[in-house]
Amino acid sequence: MLNGSHEILTDIFIRCFPHVVNLAVQAILLELDANPCIPVLAASTDPADQPALQAYARALKNDPIGECRKIVSACRSSGQRRRRLQAVISEGNENGYWRGKLPDGKTALPMVQLLRDCPTRWSSTFKMVDRVLTLNPVHIRTNITKPGIILLTLSYRQSNHFYLRRRMLTSPISP
Amino acid sequence: MKDTDVLRDIHQIIEVPHTAQELLSSERTPTLSMALPAYELLERKWTQLQSTIWELSHYIGVGIDKLKQYVNEGRKTRIYAFSMSGFL
């Protein structure tokens, strides 16, 4: 009985556009994660392209989307961290630190938080990556040797190697 | 090659479906008639990106294949053609 009704259903079934698109995006993200090297190296048969492709594959193997997720988790894990991120953005806006560092000649960063993605939410990975790239001028680095410490740096006068460092929190990141 | 550059490339690829979805859900009226043209637009844009971001061409191909698979299933019903004909 189920088989019969399935045939009828395919005829009247209207597929949900965003759902299908989301499945296609998930397929891409899954493949990027599962197979980051060989398809990149196979993108060109010209030996002259290989060094560049190897560098590209190495960067892709570092799992840039996974890194985004780590940064987002670290910066959203407590109210204190969220406030710190806002403080760094507004401080830079007030003293003109972002001038010249932003695309399209913008002089201020928007007062926004980072966004976490979720496989079942349409466009959420895009929104996460988009926000991370927007706030990229803020030097957010998770400390690999001491997980749980994240450093938010505003690098003033970079030529003089003078850094203003804000140590955010020393408690471990809750999973 | 910096990780951020690769991230920007991936960002470009997944920006296309995001824009297509925004386009389709921006109208208050049902936009079923727009569904097939939107699929085609997405497929065309992704195909273009395969030549500009050729390093990631294989991955874009995986997305296009998935999309085609569902669109072909969807073509079995005549509802899209009917909605595009303007009788609805």
Interface residues (C-beta under 8 A of the other chain):
Chain A: T10 D11 I12 F13 I14 R15 F17 P18 V20 V21 N22 L23 A24 V25 A27 I28 L29 E31 L32 P39 V40 A42 A43 S44 A52 L53 A55 Y56 R58 A59 L60 N62 P64 I65 E67 C68 W122 S123 T125 F126 K127 V129 D130 V132 L133 N136
Chain B: M1 K2 D3 T4 D5 V6 L7 R8 I10 H11 I13 I14 E15 P17 H18 A20 Q21 L24 S25 L32 A35 A38 Y39 L42 W54 E55 L56 S57 H58 Y59 I60 V62 G63 I64 D65 K66 L67 Y70 V71 E73 G74 K76 T77 R78 I79
